[in-house]
Amino acid sequence: MRKLIFSSIAIFSIAFNSIAQDLAPYIKIGESSETIQQISNKVIETLKANSFTVLGTYNPSNKSSLKVIAFTRTDLKNTVVKVTDRGALAAAFKVGLQKKDGKVIISYTNPEYILRAYLGSNYNTFKGTFQKFSTDLKSTFSTIGNEFTPFGGTIKADKLKNYHYKIMMPYFSDPITLNEFSSFEEGLKVIENNLKAKKGQTTLVYKIVYKNEKTAVFGVGLQSKEDGESVFLPKIGEAHIAAMPYEIILQGKKATMLHGKYRIALHWPELTMGTFMKIMSTPGDIEDTLEGLCE
C-alpha cells in the first residue's frame, strides 16, 4: 500500500510539474564567430541530413545581420493539420540568426511553447509526435551548438492554450478575417499572385499547401520601410527574430491571420505595456498589408 501511495504521488508530481513548468518561446543553440552565411549553410545541411524539410530563408528588415530559416518535417506537418482550427500554423518552425558584437547568435522556436499555444487542448492528443519532433530537433542542432538555453520570457505551460497578453486583449481563437473567396483555388491563386508581385513590399518566405484539406499557410516577410519589420523589430527586440515571418492561413474559402496583439505578445511575452505602446500601430499595419495580399 505504501508503495502504491508513493507511486501515485510520484506520477502526480511529474504530471503537475509538466503542466506547471515555465516555457520560453525560444531556445538558444549557441554563438559562433563564423559568418551568417556560413552558419546558415550548416544549419540547412544539418536539417536536410536529419529528414527535416527547409521551406525557405530570408533577411528580416532586409538586414544582412538577421536571417531566418523556416523548416518542417513530414510527421509534424501531417499531424498539425488534423487540428481544424488553424492547426496548420504550427507546421513551420524557424531558426533565427542574429549578428551582434561580432558573434552570430543561433536560436530556434521552442516546439512545446508554440505547439501548446497554437493547438490548445489538442496538444495532448498528439503529444508523442510532438515530443519526438522536439527531441530530434535538439539532437540535430547539437552539431551546431550545445547551449540549448531557453530565453525570451516565460509562460506557464498550462496557460499557453488560453494565452492572452492582458484583459480585453485577443486570444488565438480571435483571428482576423482577411478575405473570403469563391473557392480555395481562387484564394490560393490571388494570394500567390500578389506575393509574386511583392505587393505591399512583402516577400514570400515559405508556402505549405495541403490540397486535400484545402488549407495553405504563407510565411510573409514584411519589408516596408514605413511600417514593416525594420520599424517594429528594433523596438521590441531583434533577439526574437525566429518569430518571423508573419503568416496568412487559407482554409477553404477564408483567409485569416492571428491578431497582432496576440501573436506579437505570444512571441515577445516579456514586453512591457510601455514598449507595446511604442508599436501601437503595428498590429493594424500588419493587418492592412496582409489584407492587401488577399484582394
NUGUPA-694899 format. One line per field, with one value per residue: residue number from 1; x, y, z of N, C-alpha, C in turn. Coordinates in Angstrom, 2 decimals. Example, Ala and Ser with C-alpha at 12.3 -4.5 7.8 and 13.67 -1.06 7.14 Angstrom:
i <- [1 2]
nc1 <- [13.19 12.85]
nc2 <- [-5.69 -2.25]
nc3 <- [7.80 7.08]
cac1 <- [12.30 13.67]
cac2 <- [-4.50 -1.06]
cac3 <- [7.80 7.14]
cc1 <- [13.20 12.90]
cc2 <- [-3.30 0.03]
cc3 <- [7.80 7.87]
end
This chain:
i <- [1 2 3 4 5 6 7 8 9 10 11 12 13 14 15 16 17 18 19 20 21 22 23 24 25 26 27 28 29 30 31 32 33 34 35 36 37 38 39 40 41 42 43 44 45 46 47 48 49 50 51 52 53 54 55 56 57 58 59 60 61 62 63 64 65 66 67 68 69 70 71 72 73 74 75 76 77 78 79 80 81 82 83 84 85 86 87 88 89 90 91 92 93 94 95 96 97 98 99 100 101 102 103 104 105 106 107 108 109 110 111 112 113 114 115 116 117 118 119 120 121 122 123 124 125 126 127 128 129 130 131 132 133 134 135 136 137 138 139 140 141 142 143 144 145 146 147 148 149 150 151 152 153 154 155 156 157 158 159 160 161 162 163 164 165 166 167 168 169 170 171 172 173 174 175 176 177 178 179 180 181 182 183 184 185 186 187 188 189 190 191 192 193 194 195 196 197 198 199 200 201 202 203 204 205 206 207 208 209 210 211 212 213 214 215 216 217 218 219 220 221 222 223 224 225 226 227 228 229 230 231 232 233 234 235 236 237 238 239 240 241 242 243 244 245 246 247 248 249 250 251 252 253 254 255 256 257 258 259 260 261 262 263 264 265 266 267 268 269 270 271 272 273 274 275 276 277 278 279 280 281 282 283 284 285 286 287 288 289 290 291 292 293 294 295]
nc1 <- [0.83 1.91 3.87 2.26 0.97 3.18 4.01 1.82 1.89 4.33 3.78 1.74 3.18 5.02 3.29 2.07 4.25 4.95 2.79 2.86 5.26 7.49 7.61 9.63 9.67 11.79 14.84 18.18 20.81 23.52 26.56 28.54 31.58 31.69 30.51 27.16 26.19 27.78 27.01 24.29 24.35 25.36 23.33 21.16 22.14 22.43 19.78 18.54 19.99 18.95 16.37 14.57 12.62 13.58 11.97 12.24 14.18 15.10 16.02 15.05 13.73 15.34 17.97 21.36 22.42 20.57 18.84 16.49 15.54 13.19 11.51 10.26 8.84 7.81 6.15 5.32 4.07 1.95 0.50 -0.33 -2.17 -4.45 -5.78 -8.36 -8.89 -7.06 -4.67 -2.59 -0.90 1.08 2.89 5.29 8.55 11.21 14.61 16.62 19.02 21.23 23.43 25.62 27.70 30.00 29.59 27.55 24.38 22.59 19.41 16.22 12.66 10.78 9.46 7.52 6.39 5.22 3.53 1.78 0.50 -0.70 -2.21 -3.75 -5.98 -5.70 -3.08 -2.20 -3.34 -1.73 0.72 2.94 4.04 4.83 6.69 8.70 9.48 10.53 12.64 14.23 14.91 16.53 18.65 19.54 20.43 22.53 24.91 25.54 25.65 25.83 24.42 21.55 19.68 16.78 14.98 13.61 11.46 8.78 5.99 3.51 3.12 0.51 -0.99 -0.68 -2.47 -4.68 -3.73 -3.42 -2.42 -3.19 -6.09 -9.02 -7.60 -6.84 -7.24 -5.85 -8.03 -9.29 -9.09 -8.25 -10.23 -9.21 -10.06 -12.76 -13.15 -14.41 -13.72 -11.35 -9.29 -9.37 -8.66 -6.06 -4.77 -5.03 -3.62 -1.07 -0.37 -0.30 1.77 3.84 4.09 5.08 3.46 2.66 5.20 6.14 7.51 7.61 8.33 7.93 5.78 3.14 1.12 -1.84 -3.50 -5.63 -6.89 -7.62 -6.16 -3.79 -0.69 1.06 4.20 5.10 7.29 7.70 8.54 8.42 9.69 8.37 6.38 7.00 8.96 11.44 10.73 9.29 10.68 13.27 12.35 11.02 12.69 15.22 16.40 14.51 14.14 13.42 10.73 9.65 8.76 5.57 2.23 -0.22 -3.16 -4.99 -8.00 -10.21 -12.48 -11.78 -9.47 -7.30 -5.60 -3.49 -4.32 -2.51 -2.04 -2.19 -0.35 2.16 2.51 2.59 5.00 6.78 6.69 7.57 7.26 6.79 3.97 4.51 6.46 4.97 3.16 4.72 4.69 2.14 0.67 1.42 0.07 -2.26 -1.08 0.15 -2.08 -3.34 -1.45 -1.39 -4.03 -4.15 -2.78 -4.64 -6.52]
nc2 <- [-1.21 1.25 1.55 1.84 4.25 6.04 5.74 6.77 9.39 10.18 9.97 11.87 14.16 14.37 14.78 17.17 18.93 19.00 20.36 22.73 23.89 26.52 27.87 28.97 31.04 30.68 28.90 29.03 27.99 28.44 30.41 31.84 32.57 32.52 33.54 34.76 33.59 31.29 29.88 29.62 27.94 25.63 25.03 24.53 22.33 20.48 20.20 19.10 16.71 15.33 14.59 16.75 19.31 22.08 25.08 27.72 30.81 34.05 37.56 39.31 42.64 43.35 43.21 42.35 41.37 39.83 36.75 34.27 30.88 28.81 25.78 22.36 19.11 15.98 14.32 16.11 18.13 16.70 16.03 18.34 19.58 18.16 19.34 21.32 24.00 26.12 24.72 24.15 26.30 25.71 24.18 25.09 25.72 27.82 28.85 31.30 33.73 36.02 38.62 40.01 42.15 41.10 38.38 35.57 34.85 31.94 30.59 28.95 28.44 27.34 24.18 23.00 25.21 26.75 24.82 24.10 26.55 27.07 24.79 24.23 22.41 20.18 19.55 17.54 15.28 14.53 14.35 12.57 12.51 15.18 15.49 13.78 15.10 17.46 16.42 15.19 17.42 18.90 17.10 17.13 19.81 19.78 19.45 21.90 23.68 23.81 24.91 25.32 26.97 28.21 31.20 34.58 35.34 33.93 31.63 29.88 26.43 25.32 27.56 28.42 27.48 29.08 31.62 35.14 38.56 40.72 41.64 41.91 41.72 40.04 36.47 33.29 32.23 34.36 35.23 37.35 38.03 38.10 37.91 36.49 34.03 32.81 30.21 27.72 27.39 29.77 31.62 30.73 31.27 34.08 35.05 33.93 35.20 37.90 37.85 37.07 39.35 40.95 42.63 45.39 45.60 43.08 39.78 36.43 33.93 31.27 28.53 26.37 23.91 22.13 20.18 18.30 18.89 21.41 23.67 26.22 27.69 30.69 32.11 35.30 37.88 41.12 43.87 46.60 49.87 51.82 50.82 48.22 45.33 46.52 48.73 47.94 45.74 46.55 47.96 46.17 44.01 42.35 39.97 38.04 37.06 34.70 34.65 35.59 34.79 36.57 35.10 34.07 32.22 30.12 28.57 26.47 28.60 30.86 33.35 34.02 35.66 35.59 37.69 40.68 41.70 39.47 37.61 38.94 39.48 36.85 35.89 37.68 37.65 39.00 41.67 44.99 47.06 49.65 49.43 48.04 50.00 51.59 50.39 50.64 51.02 48.89 46.23 46.88 47.84 45.54 43.96 45.46 45.19 42.38 41.97 43.30 41.51 39.63 40.51]
nc3 <- [0.00 0.84 -1.11 -3.35 -2.77 -2.72 -5.37 -6.71 -5.84 -6.97 -9.73 -9.93 -9.23 -11.33 -13.49 -12.65 -12.51 -15.19 -16.27 -14.83 -15.40 -16.48 -19.70 -22.41 -25.36 -27.13 -27.94 -27.31 -29.27 -29.46 -29.92 -32.58 -34.32 -36.98 -40.28 -40.98 -43.31 -43.56 -41.25 -41.75 -43.99 -42.77 -40.93 -42.65 -44.14 -42.07 -41.13 -43.41 -43.62 -41.54 -42.04 -42.03 -43.62 -45.44 -45.77 -46.58 -46.67 -45.35 -45.00 -42.39 -42.12 -44.19 -43.44 -43.38 -41.11 -39.90 -40.08 -41.10 -41.05 -42.24 -41.50 -41.62 -40.80 -42.10 -40.40 -38.40 -39.95 -41.15 -38.95 -37.44 -39.12 -38.75 -36.73 -36.93 -36.39 -37.47 -37.08 -38.82 -38.82 -37.07 -38.39 -39.39 -38.26 -36.97 -37.42 -35.99 -36.83 -35.54 -35.88 -33.63 -31.85 -33.05 -33.02 -34.01 -32.99 -32.46 -32.67 -32.01 -32.54 -29.81 -29.77 -27.95 -26.68 -28.81 -30.02 -27.92 -27.58 -30.10 -30.69 -28.52 -26.47 -28.03 -28.10 -26.29 -27.42 -29.53 -28.39 -28.22 -30.83 -31.04 -28.98 -29.83 -32.16 -31.04 -29.46 -31.42 -32.88 -31.12 -30.90 -33.54 -33.80 -32.05 -33.26 -34.09 -31.94 -28.28 -26.17 -25.68 -24.25 -22.81 -23.66 -23.73 -22.16 -20.15 -19.95 -18.15 -18.81 -18.87 -19.28 -21.82 -23.79 -23.55 -23.85 -23.45 -23.69 -21.97 -20.01 -21.96 -24.29 -27.44 -28.10 -29.28 -30.50 -31.67 -34.51 -37.35 -40.09 -43.40 -46.02 -47.95 -50.29 -53.49 -53.77 -52.57 -54.38 -55.85 -53.86 -53.25 -55.67 -55.90 -53.62 -54.07 -56.51 -55.74 -53.87 -55.51 -57.01 -55.08 -53.58 -51.50 -50.52 -49.71 -49.09 -50.15 -47.97 -47.28 -48.26 -47.53 -48.72 -48.40 -50.30 -50.24 -47.82 -48.33 -47.44 -46.79 -45.90 -45.65 -45.26 -44.63 -45.36 -44.06 -45.49 -45.77 -45.46 -44.19 -42.42 -41.76 -40.76 -40.17 -38.78 -36.44 -35.23 -34.11 -31.89 -30.22 -29.96 -31.51 -30.92 -30.82 -33.33 -34.62 -34.52 -36.80 -40.24 -40.57 -40.72 -43.17 -43.23 -45.24 -45.30 -46.72 -48.13 -46.80 -45.76 -43.10 -40.33 -37.44 -34.74 -34.36 -31.79 -30.30 -31.48 -31.53 -28.81 -27.83 -28.90 -27.86 -24.90 -22.63 -23.00 -21.95 -21.12 -21.79 -23.82 -25.67 -26.37 -27.94 -30.38 -31.23 -33.58 -35.13 -35.16 -36.66 -39.00 -40.00 -40.44 -42.49 -44.54 -45.00 -45.62 -48.00 -49.61 -50.02 -51.73]
cac1 <- [0.00 2.79 4.50 1.23 0.78 4.34 3.99 0.77 2.41 5.38 3.13 1.06 4.20 5.56 2.24 1.88 5.42 4.88 1.80 3.18 6.57 7.58 8.16 10.08 9.38 12.98 15.95 19.47 21.69 24.88 27.10 29.62 32.35 31.57 29.55 25.78 26.03 28.41 26.17 23.06 24.63 25.50 22.00 20.37 22.69 22.14 18.35 18.26 20.61 18.19 14.98 13.73 12.46 13.78 10.88 12.67 15.02 15.09 16.65 14.06 14.09 16.35 19.26 22.29 22.76 19.46 18.40 15.56 15.43 11.94 11.60 9.22 9.11 6.57 5.27 4.73 3.18 0.76 -0.25 -0.95 -3.30 -5.64 -6.46 -9.01 -8.87 -5.77 -3.54 -1.50 0.04 2.16 3.69 6.61 9.40 12.21 15.91 16.96 20.44 21.40 24.82 25.68 29.01 30.99 29.20 26.22 23.58 21.76 18.29 15.06 11.39 10.60 8.28 6.48 5.75 4.38 2.50 0.77 -0.26 -1.47 -3.08 -4.63 -6.24 -5.31 -1.65 -2.04 -3.78 -0.60 1.90 4.07 4.64 5.45 7.87 9.74 9.95 11.36 13.86 15.04 15.41 17.66 19.74 20.03 21.16 23.68 26.13 25.74 25.98 25.49 23.86 20.13 19.18 15.52 15.01 12.56 10.30 8.17 4.56 3.22 2.71 -0.94 -1.62 -0.45 -3.62 -5.63 -2.90 -3.60 -1.46 -3.86 -7.54 -9.61 -6.74 -7.29 -6.73 -5.64 -9.37 -9.83 -8.35 -8.77 -10.56 -8.59 -10.96 -13.44 -13.13 -15.45 -13.23 -9.98 -8.39 -9.29 -7.88 -4.67 -4.26 -4.95 -2.52 0.20 -0.07 0.07 3.10 4.78 4.25 5.63 2.51 2.82 6.61 6.23 8.26 7.18 9.42 7.59 4.37 2.77 -0.22 -2.48 -4.57 -6.78 -7.57 -7.91 -5.52 -2.47 -0.06 2.08 5.06 5.26 8.21 7.11 9.78 8.19 10.50 7.46 5.64 7.32 9.82 12.53 10.16 8.89 11.60 14.25 11.69 10.58 13.79 15.62 16.84 13.38 13.99 12.79 9.27 9.25 7.84 4.16 1.55 -1.60 -3.64 -6.18 -8.71 -11.40 -12.62 -11.48 -8.09 -7.23 -4.29 -3.58 -4.35 -1.18 -1.92 -1.97 0.84 3.35 2.64 2.98 6.41 7.55 5.85 8.07 7.07 6.05 2.92 5.15 7.09 3.88 2.57 5.61 4.35 0.68 0.09 1.93 -0.94 -3.10 -0.27 0.32 -3.39 -3.55 -0.56 -1.81 -5.33 -3.85 -2.35 -5.82 -7.50]
cac2 <- [0.00 2.42 1.69 2.35 5.67 6.78 5.72 7.70 10.75 10.44 10.20 13.17 15.22 14.51 15.40 18.55 19.71 19.16 21.39 23.98 24.40 27.73 27.63 30.16 30.90 30.40 28.16 29.44 26.86 28.86 31.55 31.46 33.66 32.38 34.47 34.30 32.70 30.01 29.20 29.30 26.75 24.49 24.71 23.94 21.00 19.63 19.91 18.18 15.42 14.67 14.39 17.94 19.98 23.53 25.71 28.99 31.68 35.47 38.51 40.26 44.06 43.47 43.38 41.23 40.89 39.00 35.75 33.25 29.66 28.13 24.36 21.49 17.69 15.37 13.87 17.30 18.78 15.88 15.92 19.60 19.92 17.45 20.30 22.13 25.43 26.73 23.95 24.16 27.38 25.14 23.28 25.67 26.23 28.71 29.13 32.70 34.08 37.45 39.03 41.04 42.26 40.24 36.97 35.24 34.10 30.96 30.17 28.41 28.50 26.19 23.44 22.80 26.51 27.09 23.80 24.24 27.78 27.02 23.62 24.20 21.11 19.12 19.24 16.25 14.20 14.13 14.70 11.70 13.01 16.48 15.30 13.18 16.19 18.34 15.70 15.02 18.74 19.19 16.21 17.64 21.06 19.58 19.55 23.34 24.30 22.94 25.66 24.97 27.79 28.89 32.65 35.37 35.44 32.62 31.47 28.55 25.51 25.14 28.83 28.74 27.19 30.19 32.80 36.48 39.45 41.43 41.59 42.53 41.51 38.86 35.12 32.57 31.99 35.62 35.59 38.42 37.58 38.97 37.89 35.23 33.86 31.92 28.84 27.60 27.56 31.20 32.26 30.36 31.98 35.52 35.29 33.61 36.24 39.13 37.65 37.06 40.76 41.63 43.67 45.90 45.40 41.81 38.72 35.09 33.18 29.85 28.19 24.98 23.70 20.84 20.19 17.51 19.59 22.78 24.56 26.71 28.65 31.51 32.88 36.56 38.88 42.47 44.61 48.03 50.72 52.74 50.19 46.80 44.77 47.43 49.74 47.43 44.79 47.18 48.47 45.09 43.09 41.51 38.65 37.13 37.08 33.46 34.85 35.98 35.79 36.54 34.11 34.05 30.86 29.98 27.32 26.54 29.87 32.00 33.66 34.72 35.85 35.78 39.11 41.16 41.87 38.12 36.95 39.66 39.25 35.46 35.72 38.60 37.66 39.87 43.07 45.85 47.82 50.84 49.07 47.69 51.24 52.15 49.77 50.62 50.95 47.73 45.21 47.38 47.92 44.17 43.56 46.15 44.60 41.02 42.10 43.67 40.31 38.76 41.24]
cac3 <- [0.00 0.90 -2.44 -4.25 -2.45 -3.18 -6.82 -7.13 -5.58 -7.95 -11.02 -9.84 -9.21 -12.68 -14.31 -12.21 -12.91 -16.64 -16.55 -14.14 -15.78 -17.28 -21.03 -23.12 -26.80 -27.95 -27.36 -27.87 -29.57 -29.15 -30.65 -33.48 -34.92 -38.43 -40.88 -41.02 -44.46 -43.23 -40.27 -42.45 -44.80 -41.86 -40.38 -43.73 -44.42 -40.92 -41.15 -44.52 -43.33 -40.47 -42.51 -41.96 -44.91 -45.37 -46.51 -47.15 -45.83 -45.73 -44.08 -41.87 -42.19 -45.24 -42.77 -43.55 -39.77 -39.42 -41.05 -40.61 -41.83 -41.90 -41.80 -41.09 -41.00 -42.58 -39.33 -37.78 -40.92 -41.36 -37.68 -37.01 -39.99 -38.24 -35.85 -37.96 -36.05 -37.86 -36.59 -39.80 -38.50 -36.26 -39.22 -39.69 -37.18 -37.51 -36.81 -36.10 -36.75 -35.29 -35.69 -32.60 -31.18 -33.70 -32.93 -34.51 -32.02 -33.17 -31.82 -32.75 -31.83 -28.91 -30.23 -26.94 -26.46 -29.95 -30.23 -26.86 -27.82 -31.34 -30.77 -27.36 -25.84 -28.95 -27.92 -25.60 -28.30 -30.40 -27.60 -28.55 -32.08 -30.81 -28.14 -30.68 -33.02 -30.22 -29.08 -32.64 -33.26 -30.24 -31.30 -34.83 -33.60 -31.17 -34.09 -34.34 -30.65 -27.16 -25.03 -25.51 -23.16 -23.12 -23.42 -24.35 -21.29 -19.90 -19.66 -17.64 -19.88 -18.92 -19.61 -23.23 -24.65 -23.44 -23.60 -24.00 -23.04 -20.87 -20.07 -23.14 -25.45 -28.18 -27.91 -30.53 -31.06 -32.20 -35.72 -38.20 -41.45 -44.40 -47.17 -48.21 -51.73 -54.03 -53.63 -52.08 -55.53 -56.17 -52.80 -53.44 -56.85 -55.59 -52.67 -54.75 -57.49 -55.03 -53.29 -56.63 -57.39 -53.90 -53.22 -50.15 -50.14 -49.00 -49.76 -49.76 -47.35 -47.47 -48.55 -47.30 -49.27 -48.20 -51.31 -49.81 -46.73 -48.80 -46.47 -47.20 -45.00 -46.30 -44.40 -45.36 -44.85 -44.11 -45.73 -45.97 -44.58 -43.49 -41.32 -41.70 -39.72 -39.80 -37.88 -35.12 -34.60 -33.22 -30.69 -29.33 -29.71 -32.64 -30.43 -31.04 -34.79 -35.08 -34.54 -38.14 -40.78 -40.19 -41.54 -43.64 -43.41 -46.08 -45.05 -47.54 -48.86 -45.92 -45.38 -41.82 -39.70 -35.99 -34.36 -34.00 -30.35 -29.75 -31.99 -31.07 -27.36 -27.62 -29.25 -27.00 -23.70 -21.57 -23.37 -21.03 -21.79 -22.34 -25.09 -26.58 -26.85 -28.97 -31.66 -31.17 -34.92 -35.85 -35.48 -37.75 -40.22 -40.50 -40.98 -43.78 -45.53 -45.33 -46.28 -49.39 -50.33 -50.21 -52.56]
cc1 <- [0.86 3.45 3.51 1.01 1.94 4.40 2.97 1.22 3.45 4.78 2.43 2.05 4.77 4.56 2.07 3.03 5.43 3.93 2.24 4.49 6.47 8.21 8.52 9.87 10.58 14.01 17.23 20.36 23.12 25.27 28.26 30.31 32.34 30.57 28.14 25.58 26.62 27.54 24.86 23.24 24.71 24.14 21.15 20.83 22.33 20.66 18.02 18.81 19.84 16.69 14.03 13.68 12.64 12.78 11.32 13.52 14.80 15.78 15.58 14.61 15.10 17.74 20.12 22.68 21.67 19.09 17.49 15.55 14.17 12.02 10.42 9.70 7.78 5.62 4.58 3.68 1.87 -0.09 -0.99 -2.16 -4.58 -6.43 -7.06 -9.02 -7.45 -4.54 -2.34 -0.51 1.25 3.07 5.11 7.30 10.56 13.51 16.18 18.45 20.55 22.87 24.86 27.05 30.01 30.69 27.82 25.53 22.60 20.66 17.20 13.81 11.19 9.33 7.18 5.70 4.75 3.23 1.41 -0.11 -1.20 -2.48 -4.00 -4.76 -5.84 -3.84 -1.46 -2.45 -2.62 0.74 3.13 4.80 5.41 6.73 9.02 10.34 10.91 12.69 14.79 15.66 16.62 18.87 20.37 20.90 22.37 25.00 26.48 26.20 25.52 24.89 22.44 19.53 17.87 15.64 13.79 11.34 9.69 6.66 4.39 2.67 1.20 -1.69 -1.56 -1.68 -4.68 -4.91 -3.50 -2.79 -2.04 -5.37 -8.03 -8.73 -7.13 -6.57 -6.41 -6.98 -10.05 -9.07 -9.00 -9.03 -10.02 -9.43 -11.64 -13.63 -14.27 -15.05 -11.82 -9.00 -8.25 -8.43 -6.39 -4.05 -4.06 -3.74 -1.17 0.59 0.37 1.46 4.18 5.10 4.85 4.76 2.70 4.23 6.77 7.12 7.76 8.39 9.17 6.11 4.19 1.33 -0.67 -3.68 -5.81 -7.60 -7.99 -7.43 -4.15 -1.98 1.04 2.88 5.48 6.22 7.64 8.25 9.59 9.03 9.63 6.78 5.91 8.25 10.90 12.05 9.91 9.90 12.65 13.65 11.35 11.64 14.10 16.15 15.77 13.12 13.31 11.26 8.77 9.46 6.42 3.42 0.14 -1.98 -4.95 -6.78 -10.04 -11.42 -12.10 -9.99 -8.10 -5.78 -4.51 -3.53 -2.96 -0.98 -1.81 -0.61 2.13 3.58 3.09 4.48 7.34 6.82 6.32 7.94 6.31 4.97 3.50 5.78 6.01 3.26 3.42 5.35 2.83 0.05 0.46 0.88 -1.85 -2.35 -0.10 -0.99 -3.64 -2.70 -1.03 -3.19 -5.14 -3.42 -3.51 -6.89 -7.19]
cc2 <- [1.26 2.66 2.28 3.83 6.50 6.84 6.72 9.14 11.12 10.77 11.56 14.32 15.46 15.22 16.87 19.43 19.98 20.29 22.74 24.61 25.68 27.38 28.96 29.96 30.49 29.59 28.58 28.22 27.20 30.09 31.08 32.70 33.56 33.40 33.88 33.31 31.33 29.20 28.77 28.03 25.50 24.04 24.00 22.52 20.01 19.24 18.88 16.78 14.62 14.62 15.55 18.58 21.48 24.19 27.01 29.78 33.13 36.29 39.49 41.69 44.34 43.69 42.15 40.63 40.02 37.98 34.74 32.09 28.94 26.67 23.60 20.05 17.02 14.95 15.04 17.92 18.01 15.72 17.21 19.97 19.20 18.33 21.37 23.63 25.98 26.02 23.98 25.29 26.86 24.21 23.79 26.15 27.00 28.72 30.61 32.92 35.59 37.76 40.20 41.00 41.26 38.76 36.79 34.36 33.23 30.48 29.53 28.49 27.19 25.43 23.32 24.09 26.82 26.10 23.85 25.47 27.64 25.86 23.45 22.81 19.94 18.73 17.85 15.06 13.64 14.35 13.86 12.15 14.29 16.35 14.69 14.24 17.08 17.69 15.55 16.34 19.13 18.35 16.69 18.88 20.92 19.58 21.00 24.06 23.40 23.68 25.23 25.65 28.45 30.39 33.31 35.60 34.06 32.74 30.05 27.68 25.42 26.42 29.12 28.51 28.28 31.51 34.07 37.42 40.13 41.25 42.42 42.41 40.20 37.57 34.52 32.39 33.26 36.06 36.75 37.85 38.59 39.04 36.53 35.13 32.95 30.46 28.87 27.90 29.03 31.93 31.98 31.15 33.47 35.81 35.02 34.71 37.54 39.03 37.64 38.48 41.59 42.82 44.08 45.73 44.16 40.85 37.37 34.32 31.69 29.69 26.70 24.81 22.26 20.79 19.45 18.21 21.00 23.81 24.97 27.73 29.37 32.25 34.14 37.51 40.27 43.48 46.08 48.84 51.67 52.09 48.70 46.42 45.74 48.53 49.14 46.48 45.45 47.67 47.36 44.01 42.14 40.14 37.60 36.95 35.82 33.54 35.12 34.81 35.62 35.61 34.53 32.57 30.90 28.60 27.37 27.84 31.08 32.13 34.46 34.89 35.90 37.27 39.53 41.31 40.54 37.60 37.63 39.40 37.82 35.25 36.67 38.72 38.56 41.35 43.83 46.58 49.08 50.57 48.73 48.96 51.89 51.56 49.67 50.46 49.66 46.65 45.62 47.45 46.54 43.67 44.18 45.51 43.22 41.01 42.45 42.49 39.38 39.43 41.08]
cc3 <- [0.00 -0.46 -3.44 -4.04 -2.98 -4.70 -7.36 -6.95 -6.63 -9.32 -11.03 -9.91 -10.60 -13.58 -13.96 -12.67 -14.40 -17.01 -16.01 -14.60 -16.61 -18.62 -21.67 -24.62 -27.66 -27.18 -28.08 -28.04 -29.18 -29.93 -31.52 -34.02 -36.45 -38.97 -40.84 -42.17 -44.19 -42.26 -40.91 -43.28 -43.93 -41.33 -41.43 -44.04 -43.31 -40.87 -42.22 -44.24 -42.28 -40.76 -42.26 -43.35 -44.72 -46.31 -47.19 -46.17 -46.27 -44.66 -43.59 -41.87 -43.30 -44.66 -42.98 -42.20 -39.16 -40.50 -40.36 -41.59 -41.36 -42.34 -41.21 -41.17 -41.30 -41.46 -38.63 -38.70 -41.10 -40.09 -37.35 -37.86 -39.57 -37.28 -36.75 -37.66 -36.22 -37.30 -37.51 -39.58 -37.72 -37.07 -39.44 -38.42 -37.79 -36.71 -37.03 -35.94 -36.60 -35.05 -34.72 -31.93 -31.73 -33.65 -33.56 -33.48 -32.79 -32.23 -32.68 -31.89 -31.06 -29.30 -29.18 -26.70 -27.58 -30.12 -29.16 -27.12 -29.01 -31.40 -29.57 -26.75 -26.72 -28.81 -27.33 -26.47 -29.12 -29.72 -27.96 -29.80 -31.84 -29.96 -28.94 -31.60 -32.25 -29.84 -30.28 -33.08 -32.41 -30.61 -32.60 -34.63 -32.68 -31.94 -34.40 -33.08 -29.53 -25.96 -24.70 -24.27 -23.55 -22.85 -24.06 -23.49 -21.10 -19.65 -19.13 -18.76 -20.00 -19.26 -21.12 -24.10 -24.60 -23.24 -24.21 -23.12 -21.80 -21.02 -21.27 -24.39 -26.12 -27.81 -29.28 -31.25 -31.56 -33.45 -36.45 -39.58 -42.45 -45.67 -47.25 -49.72 -52.19 -53.91 -53.06 -53.20 -55.92 -55.14 -52.96 -54.58 -56.56 -54.69 -53.32 -55.73 -56.83 -54.40 -54.37 -57.08 -56.26 -53.48 -51.76 -49.61 -49.25 -49.77 -49.25 -49.23 -47.51 -47.73 -48.28 -47.78 -49.02 -49.16 -50.84 -48.73 -47.11 -47.78 -47.00 -46.18 -45.76 -45.24 -45.14 -44.66 -45.08 -44.26 -46.10 -44.97 -43.77 -42.28 -41.19 -40.57 -39.24 -38.85 -36.50 -34.47 -33.69 -31.89 -29.71 -29.12 -30.86 -32.21 -30.68 -32.53 -35.33 -35.04 -35.96 -39.11 -40.25 -41.16 -41.98 -43.71 -44.19 -45.79 -45.78 -48.31 -48.08 -45.61 -44.08 -41.38 -38.20 -35.70 -33.89 -32.50 -29.62 -30.19 -31.53 -29.59 -27.07 -27.87 -28.51 -25.66 -22.57 -21.91 -22.29 -21.82 -22.44 -23.69 -26.12 -27.18 -27.95 -30.35 -31.79 -32.56 -35.66 -36.13 -36.64 -39.07 -40.85 -41.10 -42.34 -44.88 -45.97 -46.00 -47.75 -50.24 -50.67 -51.07 -54.03]
end
